[in-house]
Amino acid sequence: MSGQDGKFADLMRSPYEDDDRQREGESDLAWKPPVIAAILGALLVGAFVIYSIVAGPADDPEEASSAPTDTAAAQSTDLPEGFTPFPSGNGARIEAVTPVEGSQYVAVSTAVSGSEAASEVAPDEIAYWELQTDAGTVPMREQLSALGVLGNTSVVLEVDGVPGGSQLLAYVVSDVTERTSVIEAPLDDGSPETDFSIEIEPGVSVNGVVSIGEGWGHLVWSLEGGIAAKVDVVVTFVGTDDPSSEGIHETQLIPGHHRTLSQGIGAIESAPLYGFDGSYQLYRVGEPLSSANEPTSLLLEFTADVVVAVSDPVVIGPLPGS
């Protein structure tokens, strides 16, 4: 029918076909070596965290009775060896530095106090990291989380090497402003793109573009004038909730970290960490599109969490080999 041959032809393609195209190297998405390297860099830390997030020194009554009264000192002795305490009582330790195509991936694991249950302790949220050297500081490029493992980070630094004596500075989030925005956009032929700008406060905004193609979407965003941010978007195909299909909801494009095992194919992704910019793929879920179930427009719902204040930096290091 004309609906399939014209405006909706690309939008109706099965997401299963998209995965085949990606395997054949035909996808428009930028699955390039740096992306693959980033994923591997994030996974590197997983083995360390599985141990450290639940580890803590065994309680020793004699040691407990003679423990120092100073809070910071008490926290430091209540963590596994080598972990730097945060004000929260959690700790962090640099595990490895791995060079990847002109950048350095610094694997950082997290531990909780030996007197706490790891499942009951919220990990510290880091707005951003800096590499501190004798010559000054270098901001991170991004921070990544290993899939399904809490309390870990791979910090990506765009430097060729790590100078001797270098340390990491961790800036913990202390205040966040959340803003939401809804945009209704018309459907278009080919791969429609929708620009957006979300004002957080005067001089601070999140800007970007959402692209929609053959069974997928893609978000690219950047922060202007702020400290760090996370950005979420859900794209709804308005008018696709076919009443004849019981239990199936309207078609949406959602981030991988929103998906459940029952929604489509592919891996469930970890939620992005705070950053200065970012991009990720959107996956189709819900009501399949058809000539009898054509959308009338697109509804884009954005959520932006922007860090407006951080604590004094926690100094971790030195880095291995520096």
C-alpha positions as CSV (number, residue, x, y, z in Angstrom):
1,M,0.0,0.0,0.0
2,S,1.1,3.6,-0.4
3,G,1.6,3.9,3.4
4,Q,4.3,1.3,3.2
5,D,5.8,2.6,0.0
6,G,6.0,6.2,1.1
7,K,6.2,8.1,4.3
8,F,6.2,5.0,6.7
9,A,8.3,2.6,4.6
10,D,11.5,3.1,6.7
11,L,9.7,3.4,10.0
12,M,7.9,0.0,9.5
13,R,11.0,-2.0,9.1
14,S,11.3,-4.8,11.7
15,P,13.9,-4.1,14.4
16,Y,15.1,-7.7,13.8
17,E,16.1,-6.7,10.3
18,D,18.0,-3.8,11.8
19,D,20.1,-6.1,13.9
20,D,20.9,-8.1,10.7
21,R,22.0,-4.9,9.0
22,Q,24.2,-4.1,11.9
23,R,25.9,-7.5,11.8
24,E,26.5,-7.0,8.1
25,G,28.1,-3.6,8.7
26,E,25.3,-1.7,6.9
27,S,23.8,0.2,9.8
28,D,23.9,4.0,9.9
29,L,24.9,3.9,13.6
30,A,28.5,4.6,14.4
31,W,29.5,1.2,15.8
32,K,33.2,2.0,15.3
33,P,36.3,0.7,17.2
34,P,36.3,3.6,19.8
35,V,32.8,2.6,20.8
36,I,33.7,-1.0,21.1
37,A,36.8,-0.1,23.0
38,A,34.7,2.1,25.3
39,I,32.5,-0.9,26.1
40,L,35.5,-3.1,26.8
41,G,37.0,-0.4,29.0
42,A,33.8,-0.3,31.0
43,L,33.7,-4.0,31.4
44,L,37.3,-4.1,32.6
45,V,36.4,-2.9,36.0
46,G,33.6,-5.5,36.6
47,A,35.8,-8.2,38.1
48,F,37.3,-5.8,40.6
49,V,33.9,-4.4,41.7
50,I,32.2,-7.8,42.2
51,Y,34.8,-8.3,44.9
52,S,35.2,-4.8,46.3
53,I,31.6,-3.8,46.5
54,V,30.9,-6.5,49.0
55,A,34.3,-6.7,50.7
56,G,35.2,-5.3,54.0
57,P,37.6,-6.3,56.7
58,A,36.3,-8.8,59.2
59,D,35.1,-7.3,62.4
60,D,37.8,-7.6,65.1
61,P,36.6,-6.7,68.6
62,E,40.0,-5.6,69.8
63,E,40.5,-3.4,66.7
64,A,37.0,-2.0,67.1
65,S,37.7,-1.0,70.7
66,S,40.9,0.8,69.8
67,A,39.6,2.4,66.6
68,P,40.2,6.2,66.3
69,T,37.4,8.5,67.0
70,D,38.1,10.8,64.0
71,T,35.4,10.1,61.4
72,A,37.6,10.2,58.3
73,A,40.2,8.0,60.0
74,A,37.5,5.6,61.2
75,Q,36.1,5.3,57.7
76,S,39.5,4.7,56.2
77,T,40.2,1.8,58.6
78,D,36.8,0.3,57.9
79,L,37.4,-0.1,54.2
80,P,39.4,-2.8,52.4
81,E,43.1,-1.9,51.9
82,G,43.9,0.8,49.4
83,F,40.5,2.4,49.3
84,T,40.2,6.2,49.7
85,P,37.1,7.2,51.8
86,F,34.4,9.5,50.5
87,P,32.4,11.7,53.0
88,S,29.6,9.1,52.6
89,G,31.8,6.4,54.1
90,N,32.1,4.5,50.8
91,G,35.5,4.1,49.3
92,A,37.2,4.1,45.9
93,R,40.4,2.6,44.5
94,I,42.1,2.8,41.2
95,E,42.6,-0.7,39.8
96,A,44.2,-0.3,36.4
97,V,45.1,2.1,33.6
98,T,44.6,0.8,30.1
99,P,45.7,2.8,26.9
100,V,43.1,2.7,24.1
101,E,43.8,4.6,20.9
102,G,45.4,7.7,22.4
103,S,43.2,7.7,25.5
104,Q,43.6,6.2,29.0
105,Y,40.9,4.1,30.6
106,V,41.2,4.3,34.3
107,A,39.3,1.5,36.1
108,V,37.9,2.6,39.5
109,S,36.2,0.1,41.9
110,T,34.1,0.9,44.9
111,A,33.8,-0.5,48.4
112,V,31.5,0.0,51.3
113,S,32.2,-0.1,55.0
114,G,32.7,-3.5,56.4
115,S,29.8,-2.9,58.8
116,E,27.3,-2.1,56.0
117,A,25.4,-4.4,53.6
118,A,26.4,-3.5,50.1
119,S,22.9,-3.9,48.8
120,E,21.7,-1.2,51.2
121,V,24.3,1.4,50.5
122,A,23.8,3.9,47.6
123,P,26.9,4.5,45.6
124,D,28.3,8.0,45.3
125,E,27.3,9.8,42.1
126,I,30.3,11.4,40.5
127,A,29.6,14.5,38.4
128,Y,33.0,14.4,36.7
129,W,36.6,13.4,37.2
130,E,39.9,15.2,36.6
131,L,43.4,13.9,36.2
132,Q,45.8,15.9,38.4
133,T,49.4,16.2,37.4
134,D,52.3,18.5,38.3
135,A,51.4,20.6,35.2
136,G,47.7,21.0,36.1
137,T,44.5,19.2,35.7
138,V,42.9,17.4,32.7
139,P,39.1,16.9,32.6
140,M,37.7,13.5,31.8
141,R,36.3,12.8,28.3
142,E,33.5,10.6,29.8
143,Q,32.8,8.0,32.5
144,L,31.4,4.6,31.8
145,S,29.8,1.9,33.8
146,A,30.1,-1.8,33.4
147,L,26.9,-3.6,32.4
148,G,24.8,-4.7,35.4
149,V,27.5,-3.9,38.0
150,L,26.9,-1.1,40.5
151,G,29.6,1.1,42.0
152,N,32.2,0.9,39.2
153,T,33.5,3.4,36.7
154,S,35.9,3.5,33.8
155,V,37.2,7.1,33.5
156,V,38.2,8.0,30.0
157,L,41.0,10.6,29.7
158,E,42.2,12.0,26.4
159,V,45.9,11.8,27.1
160,D,48.7,9.8,25.5
161,G,50.1,8.7,28.9
162,V,49.9,9.2,32.6
163,P,52.7,11.4,34.1
164,G,54.4,10.2,37.3
165,G,52.6,11.1,40.5
166,S,49.3,11.6,38.8
167,Q,46.1,11.4,40.8
168,L,42.3,11.4,40.1
169,L,40.0,14.0,41.5
170,A,36.4,12.9,42.0
171,Y,33.7,15.6,42.2
172,V,30.7,14.1,44.0
173,V,27.2,15.4,43.1
174,S,25.7,17.6,45.9
175,D,22.8,19.2,44.1
176,V,20.8,18.5,40.9
177,T,18.2,20.3,39.0
178,E,15.7,18.3,36.9
179,R,13.9,19.7,33.9
180,T,11.4,18.0,31.5
181,S,10.3,19.0,28.1
182,V,7.8,17.6,25.6
183,I,8.0,18.2,21.8
184,E,5.4,17.1,19.2
185,A,7.0,16.7,15.8
186,P,5.5,15.9,12.4
187,L,6.4,12.7,10.6
188,D,8.8,13.1,7.6
189,D,10.2,11.0,4.8
190,G,13.5,9.2,5.3
191,S,15.2,9.8,8.6
192,P,13.5,12.7,10.4
193,E,15.6,14.7,12.8
194,T,14.3,16.9,15.7
195,D,16.5,19.5,17.3
196,F,15.8,20.4,20.9
197,S,17.0,22.8,23.6
198,I,16.1,22.5,27.3
199,E,16.8,25.6,29.4
200,I,17.9,24.7,32.9
201,E,18.5,28.2,34.2
202,P,19.8,31.4,32.6
203,G,23.0,30.5,30.7
204,V,22.6,26.7,31.2
205,S,20.9,24.5,28.7
206,V,20.9,21.0,27.2
207,N,20.9,21.0,23.4
208,G,20.9,18.2,20.8
209,V,19.1,16.2,18.1
210,V,17.0,13.1,17.9
211,S,17.3,11.1,14.7
212,I,14.8,8.4,13.7
213,G,15.5,5.8,11.1
214,E,14.8,2.1,10.2
215,G,13.4,0.7,13.5
216,W,15.8,2.8,15.6
217,G,16.4,6.2,17.0
218,H,19.6,8.0,18.1
219,L,20.1,10.8,20.6
220,V,23.0,13.2,20.6
221,W,23.2,15.9,23.3
222,S,25.6,18.4,24.9
223,L,25.5,20.6,27.9
224,E,26.1,24.3,27.7
225,G,27.2,26.3,30.7
226,G,26.6,23.7,33.4
227,I,28.7,21.2,35.4
228,A,27.5,17.8,34.1
229,A,24.2,16.2,33.1
230,K,22.2,13.1,32.2
231,V,19.6,13.2,29.4
232,D,16.8,10.8,28.8
233,V,14.3,10.7,25.9
234,V,11.3,8.5,25.0
235,V,9.8,8.9,21.5
236,T,6.1,7.9,21.1
237,F,4.5,7.2,17.7
238,V,1.2,9.0,18.4
239,G,-1.9,7.0,17.2
240,T,-0.3,3.6,17.1
241,D,-2.2,2.0,20.1
242,D,-4.2,-0.5,18.0
243,P,-7.3,-1.5,20.1
244,S,-7.4,-4.8,18.3
245,S,-4.0,-5.8,19.7
246,E,-4.6,-6.7,23.4
247,G,-1.7,-6.3,25.7
248,I,0.5,-4.4,23.2
249,H,1.0,-0.7,23.7
250,E,1.8,2.1,21.3
251,T,5.1,2.1,19.5
252,Q,7.9,3.8,21.3
253,L,11.6,4.3,20.9
254,I,13.3,4.0,24.3
255,P,16.9,4.0,25.6
256,G,18.5,0.6,26.1
257,H,18.7,1.2,29.9
258,H,14.9,1.4,29.9
259,R,14.3,-2.0,28.3
260,T,13.3,-5.2,30.0
261,L,14.1,-8.7,28.8
262,S,10.6,-9.0,27.3
263,Q,11.1,-5.9,25.1
264,G,12.8,-6.7,21.8
265,I,16.2,-8.2,21.3
266,G,19.7,-7.1,22.2
267,A,21.4,-6.5,25.5
268,I,20.0,-4.4,28.3
269,E,22.3,-1.4,28.8
270,S,23.4,0.4,32.0
271,A,22.1,3.9,32.5
272,P,24.6,6.5,31.4
273,L,26.6,8.3,34.1
274,Y,26.9,12.1,34.3
275,G,28.9,13.8,31.5
276,F,29.4,16.9,29.5
277,D,27.8,15.4,26.4
278,G,26.6,12.0,25.2
279,S,24.8,9.9,22.6
280,Y,23.0,6.5,22.6
281,Q,20.7,4.4,20.5
282,L,17.0,4.2,20.9
283,Y,15.2,0.8,20.4
284,R,11.6,0.2,19.2
285,V,9.2,-1.5,21.6
286,G,5.4,-1.8,21.7
287,E,2.8,-1.9,19.0
288,P,4.2,-2.9,15.6
289,L,3.6,-0.3,12.8
290,S,1.4,-1.3,9.9
291,S,-0.6,0.3,7.1
292,A,-3.7,-0.1,9.4
293,N,-1.8,1.3,12.4
294,E,0.0,4.4,11.1
295,P,1.2,7.1,13.5
296,T,0.0,10.6,13.1
297,S,3.0,12.4,14.7
298,L,5.9,11.9,17.1
299,L,5.9,12.9,20.8
300,L,9.4,13.4,22.3
301,E,9.6,13.4,26.1
302,F,12.9,14.6,27.5
303,T,14.2,14.5,31.1
304,A,17.5,16.3,31.9
305,D,19.2,16.0,35.2
306,V,21.8,18.8,35.5
307,V,24.4,19.0,38.3
308,V,24.4,22.5,39.8
309,A,26.7,21.9,42.7
310,V,29.5,19.5,43.6
311,S,31.5,18.8,46.8
312,D,35.2,19.5,47.3
313,P,37.1,16.9,45.2
314,V,38.2,13.6,46.7
315,V,41.8,12.8,45.8
316,I,42.4,9.2,44.7
317,G,45.8,7.7,43.7
318,P,48.4,7.8,42.7
319,L,47.6,6.0,39.4
320,P,49.3,2.6,38.9
321,G,52.6,3.0,37.1
322,S,52.7,6.8,37.6
